[in-house]
Amino acid sequence: MSDVELLARIIQCEAGGEGEDGMRAVATVVVNRIRADSGEYGRYNTVRDVIFAPRQFDCAREQIGGTYNPQNIYNATPTQVHYDIAEWALSGNRLPMVSDALWYYNPFSPECRQSFPNSSGQLSVRIGDHCFYNPTGDYYLT
């Protein structure tokens, strides 16, 4: 699977119902992790490395907690918009409101946590159902 197809599939699976800004924001986070030169993500250099890093994207897993996960990238059917956004992100574009974000999280509630996954990320913005987090100084100690 090419980088463009893999990114298009994760965009569709993770943010397919979030509109173009939501999908661009998810693509931005993936590319930000690829570009990270320090901290936890400093060791991941490709789309594949980032997407298949342990415990990062539920959509990259066929099983969660020993149960089949039907919402996975292998079952995803990206459309042209997903491929266009993947190419947009891989060409160096980033959604400005999440240009530094390394994480996103769906809290399944109207409120976003102020930090995620711990003190390494500070809330930046909410787009659709997802909260996006920029790294703090603590991230660079990981």
Disulfide bonds with the S-S distance in Angstrom:
Cys13-Cys59 2.06
Cys112-Cys131 1.98
